[in-house]
Amino acid sequence: MAQARAPSVAAGTGLEVEGLSHAYGARRVVEAVSLSLPGGEVHCLVGPSGCGKTTILRLIAGLEAVQGGRITIDGEPVAAPGSSVPPEIRRVGLMFQDYALFPHLRVRDNVAFGLRAMTAGQRRQRAQELLVQVELGGHAEAYPHMLSGGEQQRVALARAMAPWPRLMLLDEPFSSLDATLREQVRDDTMALLRDHGTPVLMVTHDADEAVRVADRIHVMLEGRIIQSGTPAELYGHPASPFVAGFFGPLNRFKGWVLAGQVSTPLGPVLVAALEDGTAVDVLIRPEALRLTRLAAAGAADLLVHRIRDLGTNRVLELRLPDGPLLTVRMTSNADFQAGDAVRVDVDPKQVHVYPSARKTR
C-alpha cells in the first residue's frame, strides 16, 4: 500500500502578522495588530469579548479578506489587501468551540474528509494514524453522537491535523467541556501539537488557561494588542491596570504621589518615576501580602473578617479601618482564624502603581 506522506516543505518558520487592520462597515474591530509566532511555539490571544480575537483568526485562516496589513506563513505571503491565497492552499488547521463534525460520517471519515489529494487507502491510513495518536483508535467506525464531548473534541483535533498543517488556529476549543475534562483534553491536545512542532495560535477568554499553555500571550483591548510577553512577564510586570486585572484579583487603592511615595492603608509605597502631585492607582495582588498573628488586638490593628477555603488555597478577608475589605491569598495550611489580629507586610515586587485618570493635585 502506498504510504501517506506529509507534503514536502522546508522547516517551518511560523507566522508573521504585520499591521493587520479590519472593519465591519464603520466599526473597526482590528487595528494595527502585529505579532510573530515562531515554529513550534504556542501563543494565546486574550481579551474581553468583541476585542477582535476571533476576527484575527479568520483573517489568518483566509475566511475574511485582509483590508490592511500583511500575513506570512513559513515565509510565504498569504494575505494582503487585494491579494489572498485560498484557505485550502494555506494549510492552516482550525479548531473551534463547536466541533463541527459531520454527523452522518463515521469518525474515520470525519478525520479523512479534507485529504482529497490522497487515494482512498492513504486517507484511511492517515486517519487511523491520527486516531491512534489521540487515543481513539478503537472508535474509527463510530458516529460522532456515540462519543463524549471530550472524544468529539479529539476527533476534531485529528481532523485539523490530518493535512499536516503549517499552523493551528484554536478558537475557544475547550470552553464547552466541564472543568475536569477541559483540563485533561487541553493538556493532551497541547502535548500532541508540541510533539509535532506545530505552531499554535489560540484564542481564549480564560487567563488561567492562557498562562498554563502559552509560551507567549498577547493581550487585546478594543482591537489592539496592548501588551505581549511570557506569562511571567505579564503577571509580574503588567503595562496597565487592565492587564494587571486580567490575570487575577487585586486590592485597589487610590492616592497621590508625595515626596516619591504614595500613602496607602498598608503603609507607604515608593514611586520613583512619577512627579509629586500625580494621582495614582495602587494595585496589590492578594498573594503579595503576608500576615503575622498578634498576641492581642490593638485599636489600630487589622482583624481577620472571613476565611474562604479554596482547596489548595485559603482566601482571607481583612476589614480596613475605612471600611473596604482587603483580600489575602495564602496556602491551605495557613493557620489563621476569623477574629485574629494580624500585621500585614507587603512584597514591594508585587505592587503596581499607575497614573490615574483623576486630576493631579
C-alpha positions, 0 to 999 in steps of 0.5 A, spaced: 500 500 500 502 506 498 504 510 504 501 517 506 506 522 506 506 529 509 507 534 503 514 536 502 516 543 505 522 546 508 522 547 516 517 551 518 518 558 520 511 560 523 507 566 522 508 573 521 502 578 522 504 585 520 499 591 521 493 587 520 487 592 520 479 590 519 472 593 519 465 591 519 462 597 515 464 603 520 466 599 526 473 597 526 474 591 530 482 590 528 487 595 528 494 595 527 495 588 530 502 585 529 505 579 532 510 573 530 509 566 532 515 562 531 515 554 529 513 550 534 511 555 539 504 556 542 501 563 543 494 565 546 490 571 544 486 574 550 481 579 551 474 581 553 469 579 548 468 583 541 476 585 542 477 582 535 480 575 537 476 571 533 476 576 527 484 575 527 483 568 526 479 568 520 483 573 517 489 568 518 485 562 516 483 566 509 475 566 511 475 574 511 479 578 506 485 582 509 483 590 508 490 592 511 496 589 513 500 583 511 500 575 513 506 570 512 506 563 513 513 559 513 515 565 509 510 565 504 505 571 503 498 569 504 494 575 505 494 582 503 489 587 501 487 585 494 491 579 494 489 572 498 491 565 497 485 560 498 484 557 505 485 550 502 492 552 499 494 555 506 494 549 510 492 552 516 488 547 521 482 550 525 479 548 531 473 551 534 468 551 540 463 547 536 466 541 533 463 541 527 463 534 525 459 531 520 454 527 523 452 522 518 460 520 517 463 515 521 469 518 525 474 515 520 471 519 515 470 525 519 478 525 520 479 523 512 474 528 509 479 534 507 485 529 504 482 529 497 489 529 494 490 522 497 487 515 494 482 512 498 487 507 502 492 513 504 486 517 507 484 511 511 491 510 513 492 517 515 486 517 519 487 511 523 494 514 524 491 520 527 486 516 531 491 512 534 495 518 536 489 521 540 487 515 543 481 513 539 483 508 535 478 503 537 472 508 535 474 509 527 467 506 525 463 510 530 458 516 529 460 522 532 453 522 537 456 515 540 462 519 543 463 524 549 464 531 548 471 530 550 472 524 544 468 529 539 473 534 541 479 529 539 476 527 533 476 534 531 483 535 533 485 529 528 481 532 523 485 539 523 491 535 523 490 530 518 493 535 512 499 536 516 498 543 517 503 549 517 499 552 523 493 551 528 488 556 529 484 554 536 478 558 537 475 557 544 476 549 543 475 547 550 470 552 553 464 547 552 467 541 556 466 541 564 472 543 568 475 536 569 475 534 562 477 541 559 483 540 563 485 533 561 483 534 553 487 541 553 493 538 556 493 532 551 491 536 545 497 541 547 502 535 548 500 532 541 501 539 537 508 540 541 510 533 539 509 535 532 512 542 532 506 545 530 505 552 531 499 554 535 495 560 535 489 560 540 484 564 542 481 564 549 477 568 554 480 564 560 487 567 563 488 561 567 488 557 561 492 562 557 498 562 562 498 554 563 499 553 555 502 559 552 509 560 551 507 567 549 500 571 550 498 577 547 493 581 550 487 585 546 483 591 548 478 594 543 482 591 537 489 592 539 494 588 542 496 592 548 501 588 551 505 581 549 510 577 553 511 570 557 506 569 562 511 571 567 512 577 564 505 579 564 503 577 571 509 580 574 510 586 570 503 588 567 503 595 562 496 597 565 491 596 570 487 592 565 492 587 564 494 587 571 486 585 572 486 580 567 490 575 570 487 575 577 484 579 583 487 585 586 486 590 592 485 597 589 487 603 592 487 610 590 492 616 592 497 621 590 504 621 589 508 625 595 515 626 596 516 619 591 511 615 595 504 614 595 500 613 602 496 607 602 492 603 608 498 598 608 503 603 609 507 607 604 509 605 597 515 608 593 514 611 586 520 613 583 518 615 576 512 619 577 512 627 579 509 629 586 502 631 585 500 625 580 494 621 582 495 614 582 492 607 582 495 602 587 494 595 585 496 589 590 495 582 588 492 578 594 498 573 594 503 579 595 501 580 602 503 576 608 500 576 615 503 575 622 498 573 628 498 578 634 498 576 641 492 581 642 488 586 638 490 593 638 485 599 636 489 600 630 490 593 628 487 589 622 482 583 624 481 577 620 473 578 617 472 571 613 476 565 611 474 562 604 477 555 603 479 554 596 482 547 596 489 548 595 488 555 597 485 559 603 482 566 601 482 571 607 478 577 608 481 583 612 476 589 614 480 596 613 479 601 618 475 605 612 471 600 611 473 596 604 475 589 605 482 587 603 483 580 600 489 575 602 491 569 598 495 564 602 496 556 602 491 551 605 495 550 611 495 557 613 493 557 620 489 563 621 482 564 624 476 569 623 477 574 629 485 574 629 489 580 629 494 580 624 500 585 621 500 585 614 507 586 610 507 587 603 512 584 597 514 591 594 515 586 587 508 585 587 505 592 587 503 596 581 502 603 581 499 607 575 497 614 573 490 615 574 485 618 570 483 623 576 486 630 576 493 631 579 493 635 585 
